[in-house]
Each structure stands twice: as C-alpha cells, then as structure tokens.
Amino acid sequence: MSLKAISSRDNPLYKELKHLATSSQARRRAQRTLLDGVHLCSAYLSQRGLPPLCVVGESAQANPEVAAVLERCAATQRIVMPDALFHALSQVEHGIDLLFVIDTPQVQAAGRLETSAVLLDNLQDPGNVGSILRSAAAAGVAAVYCSPGTAFAWSPKVLRAGMGAHFGLEIHEQADLAALIASASIPVLATSSHADASLYDVDLRQPVAWLFGHEGQGVSADLLALATQRLAIPHLGEMESLNVAASAAVCLFEQVRQRTADAAAVARASAQGRPR
C-alpha cells in the first residue's frame, strides 16, 4: 500500500489524529492511542503485528530505521505529512518522526488472583506507572490491575515510560482492587513505610500479588486492611520512603532473586544426584 500524503491541518484524518494526541478523553472514547518513536513502533511490530495506521514525517523517511519500519508496514495504511504537522502530534522533543495509531487492547474482565500480579492503587504520575509496567514485564509478572484513579496505562506518556512493556502484559483498567484482593487465592503484599515486617524476611518463591499506592498517600487504608501482609523496604538513609516506582522494582526483583536462587539450588541438587 502506497504512502498517502496529508498537507493540511484541516484534513479530517489529521484532525482525528490531533484529538488522539492531545485528549485522554478522545483516546478512551475511540479506544485508540498513539505510539511515538521508532523503539515503541518496532516493539509493537515484533510483539503485536501491524498497526491500523502508520504516520511519518517527511524528513524521517530518509532515516534507515524508519524506512525499515515503513517497509514492514507495507500492507497497512501509511500516512506521510510535513514535519511541522507531525510535530503538533508528537510529545517527544528531538525524536524521530514516526508514530503508530493502535487499538487499545481490550482484556477480559478481571478474574481471581492466582498468579503473580501487580495492583496499582490511585497512582497519578504517568512516569511511575510506565516504570512499574516495565519492571513487572522484566520480572515475569504478566498481569497488572489499575484502579479507577490510576493514570491511563495507554496514554502516550505511560507508553513512553513503559518502553514496550505494555505489549507483553495483560493490563486491566478500572479494576475493583478490593474485590480482587478479597477473592485472591495468593498472598497480597502491600508496601508501607510504617510496616514492621521487612521485604527480605518474606518467602516470595510462590506467586504473590503486589499492591502499590499513591505517590504521596500510599495504599489506601481500606485496601491496606484487606492485604495479607504489609511490608517495609529497609534503607539506611534519612528518607522516609522510596519513590513508588523504585519500591516496585525492589520488590519485584527480590521476588526474582528468591525464585531464581531456589531454581538454582534445585538444579545443583539434581546435578549432585541427591534430593534438595
């Protein structure tokens, strides 16, 4: 399919793209969002396939990485426009002028918590949400549940912070965290700077659900009361607590450490021909 040129801000498709780029309400209503830049677009192609629409700035066509993406998208709709028009759609300064329009994945209603998961309670900052999604994907946690007050996971800012993590995750928006926790068949662990138990004293080799809360207020009192256990992350400095994205990374990779150490111990015992 050849590239179609758009040269006017009054073009109906351009107006639609501008709404998607600038309005969270428009993205939710259309159930579509934008992926901005070569990295996100390439990750989407590798993990999800072709997008409904590929958009490129005129100058970017000469970029080898962009040219490769355009070639892979030959079977889908492709739009080229002047750089000035493209830059009004992009929130990335000094980026490479390439973006995809994608359908926001719709997942099945949240079921019972039976495998490791991340629960986000009213997180406001898109960068924190994206960073946590990235850590979850890297730690092998497949499911993330976002409360109604949490930043929209498929907004451009969260997508950029996630660096492609979204495409390997099952992300539930508007999730009823209280109902999920109440019916969970695995422990639900909440981080709290006022907890007595230490993260490093808990057995994390089996599936758990991690509950992380608002940047300033932490996990809400109602959800803390439902959690199986509250955990603190020990630290030596004078700071009261860590940033929520940093806390999530520490917790998730302590779980990775314990699970990989346990697997390594089993492998060593097997190699030595004796039970663990």
C-alpha positions in Angstrom: 0.0 0.0 0.0 1.5 3.3 -1.1 2.0 6.3 1.3 -0.8 8.8 1.4 0.2 12.4 1.8 -1.6 14.9 4.2 -0.6 18.5 3.8 -3.4 20.4 5.6 -4.4 20.9 9.2 -8.0 20.9 8.0 -7.7 17.3 6.8 -10.4 15.2 8.7 -7.9 12.4 9.4 -5.3 14.9 10.7 -7.9 16.4 13.0 -8.7 13.0 14.3 -5.0 12.3 15.0 -4.7 15.7 16.8 -7.6 14.8 19.1 -5.9 11.4 19.9 -2.6 13.2 20.5 -4.0 15.8 22.9 -7.0 14.4 24.6 -7.2 11.5 27.1 -11.0 11.5 26.7 -10.7 11.2 23.0 -8.3 8.2 23.3 -10.6 6.5 25.8 -13.7 7.1 23.6 -12.0 5.9 20.4 -10.3 3.0 22.2 -7.2 4.0 20.3 -3.8 5.6 21.3 -0.5 6.7 19.7 2.9 5.0 19.8 5.6 7.7 19.3 9.1 6.9 18.0 11.0 4.0 16.4 11.5 2.0 19.6 7.8 1.7 20.5 6.7 1.1 17.0 9.3 -1.6 16.4 8.4 -3.3 19.7 4.7 -3.3 18.7 5.5 -4.8 15.3 7.6 -7.6 16.9 5.0 -8.5 19.6 1.6 -7.5 18.3 1.9 -7.2 14.5 0.7 -4.5 12.1 -1.0 -1.3 13.4 -4.1 0.1 11.8 -2.2 3.3 10.8 1.4 4.3 10.4 2.3 8.0 10.3 5.7 9.5 9.3 7.2 13.0 8.9 8.6 13.8 5.5 12.2 14.2 6.7 12.2 11.0 8.7 11.6 8.9 5.6 15.4 9.1 5.0 16.2 7.5 8.4 17.2 3.8 7.8 15.3 2.6 10.9 12.1 4.5 9.8 12.5 3.1 6.3 12.7 -0.4 7.7 9.5 0.1 9.7 7.7 1.6 6.7 8.7 -1.4 4.6 7.3 -3.8 7.3 4.1 -1.8 7.3 3.6 -2.0 3.5 0.3 -3.9 4.0 -1.3 -1.3 6.3 -2.4 2.3 5.9 0.6 4.7 5.8 0.5 8.5 6.0 3.3 11.0 5.3 3.0 14.7 6.3 5.2 17.8 6.6 7.4 17.8 9.6 5.5 20.8 11.1 2.2 18.9 11.0 3.8 15.8 12.5 5.4 17.8 15.4 2.0 19.0 16.5 1.1 15.4 17.1 4.2 14.3 18.9 5.1 14.9 22.6 8.7 13.9 22.0 11.3 16.7 21.6 14.0 15.9 19.1 12.6 12.5 18.4 12.4 10.6 15.2 9.1 11.5 13.4 7.3 8.1 13.3 4.2 7.0 15.1 1.6 4.3 15.1 -2.1 4.6 15.8 -3.1 1.4 17.6 -6.3 0.0 19.0 -6.2 -0.1 22.8 -6.1 -3.8 23.8 -9.4 -4.9 25.5 -8.9 -7.6 28.1 -11.4 -9.9 29.7 -12.9 -9.0 33.0 -10.6 -9.5 35.9 -10.7 -13.0 37.4 -9.4 -14.4 40.6 -5.8 -13.6 41.5 -4.0 -16.9 41.2 -0.7 -15.9 39.7 1.8 -13.2 40.5 0.3 -9.8 39.6 0.7 -6.0 40.3 -2.1 -3.9 41.7 -1.9 -0.1 41.3 -4.0 2.0 43.7 -4.5 5.5 42.5 -1.1 6.2 41.1 -1.1 9.6 39.4 2.2 10.0 37.7 2.4 8.5 34.2 6.1 8.1 34.5 5.7 6.0 37.7 3.0 3.8 36.1 5.1 3.2 33.0 8.2 2.4 35.0 6.3 -0.1 37.1 4.9 -1.8 34.0 8.4 -2.1 32.7 9.7 -3.6 35.9 6.7 -6.0 36.0 7.3 -7.2 32.5 11.0 -7.7 33.1 10.3 -9.6 36.3 8.0 -12.0 34.5 4.7 -10.7 36.0 2.1 -10.9 33.3 -1.0 -9.2 34.8 -1.4 -5.6 36.1 -4.6 -4.2 37.6 -5.2 -0.4 37.7 -7.7 1.2 39.9 -10.1 3.8 38.5 -7.9 6.7 39.9 -4.7 5.4 38.3 -3.2 7.2 35.3 -4.5 5.7 32.0 -2.0 2.9 31.1 -2.3 3.5 27.4 -1.6 7.3 27.4 1.4 8.4 25.3 3.4 9.3 28.5 2.9 6.0 30.2 3.7 4.2 26.9 7.0 6.0 26.6 8.0 5.2 30.2 7.0 1.6 29.7 9.4 1.2 26.7 7.4 -1.5 25.1 6.5 -3.4 28.3 2.7 -2.9 27.6 2.8 -5.3 24.6 3.8 -8.3 26.8 1.4 -7.5 29.7 -2.3 -8.1 30.4 -3.4 -4.7 31.7 -6.8 -4.3 33.4 -8.1 -0.7 33.6 -10.8 0.4 36.1 -10.2 -2.7 38.2 -12.0 -3.2 41.5 -9.0 -3.8 43.6 -11.0 -4.5 46.8 -12.9 -7.3 45.2 -9.8 -8.8 43.7 -8.0 -8.8 47.0 -10.9 -10.2 48.9 -11.2 -13.2 46.5 -7.4 -13.8 45.9 -6.1 -17.3 46.4 -2.5 -16.0 46.8 -1.0 -13.6 49.3 -1.5 -9.9 48.6 1.5 -7.9 49.8 1.3 -4.1 50.3 4.2 -1.8 50.7 4.1 0.6 53.6 6.8 2.7 55.2 5.1 2.0 58.6 5.1 -1.8 58.4 7.1 -3.9 60.9 7.8 -6.8 58.5 10.8 -6.5 56.2 10.6 -7.4 52.5 13.7 -9.5 52.9 12.1 -11.7 55.6 9.2 -12.9 53.4 9.2 -16.1 51.3 8.5 -14.9 47.7 9.2 -18.1 45.9 5.5 -18.7 45.3 3.0 -16.4 43.4 2.1 -13.2 45.2 0.1 -10.0 44.3 2.0 -6.7 44.9 -0.1 -3.7 46.0 1.4 -0.3 45.4 -0.3 3.0 46.2 -0.5 6.7 45.5 2.8 8.7 45.3 2.1 10.8 48.4 -0.5 8.9 50.4 0.5 5.3 49.7 -2.0 2.5 49.6 -5.5 3.5 50.8 -6.4 2.4 54.3 -9.3 0.2 53.1 -7.0 -1.8 50.8 -4.3 -2.0 53.4 -6.8 -3.6 55.7 -7.6 -6.2 53.1 -3.9 -7.1 52.3 -2.4 -10.3 53.6 0.7 -8.5 54.9 2.3 -5.1 54.9 6.0 -4.9 54.1 8.7 -2.2 54.5 11.8 -1.9 52.4 14.8 -1.4 54.8 17.0 1.5 54.0 19.9 3.3 55.7 19.4 6.9 54.8 17.2 9.5 56.4 14.5 9.4 53.7 11.1 8.2 55.0 10.3 6.2 51.9 11.3 5.4 48.3 9.6 6.6 45.1 6.8 4.1 44.3 8.4 3.0 41.0 11.7 2.3 42.9 9.8 0.4 45.6 8.1 -1.7 43.0 11.4 -2.5 41.3 13.0 -3.5 44.6 10.0 -5.8 45.5 9.7 -7.4 42.1 13.3 -8.2 41.8 13.6 -9.5 45.3 11.0 -12.0 44.2 13.0 -12.7 41.0 16.2 -13.2 43.2 14.4 -15.7 45.5 12.8 -17.6 42.7 16.0 -17.9 40.6 18.1 -18.8 43.7 15.6 -21.5 44.5 15.7 -22.9 41.0 19.5 -22.8 41.0 19.5 -24.8 44.3 17.2 -27.4 42.8 19.4 -27.7 39.7 22.6 -28.1 41.9 20.9 -30.8 44.0 19.7 -32.6 40.9 23.2 -32.5 39.3 24.7 -33.9 42.5 22.1 -36.8 42.4 20.5 -36.1 45.8 17.2 -34.6 46.9 17.1 -30.9 47.7 
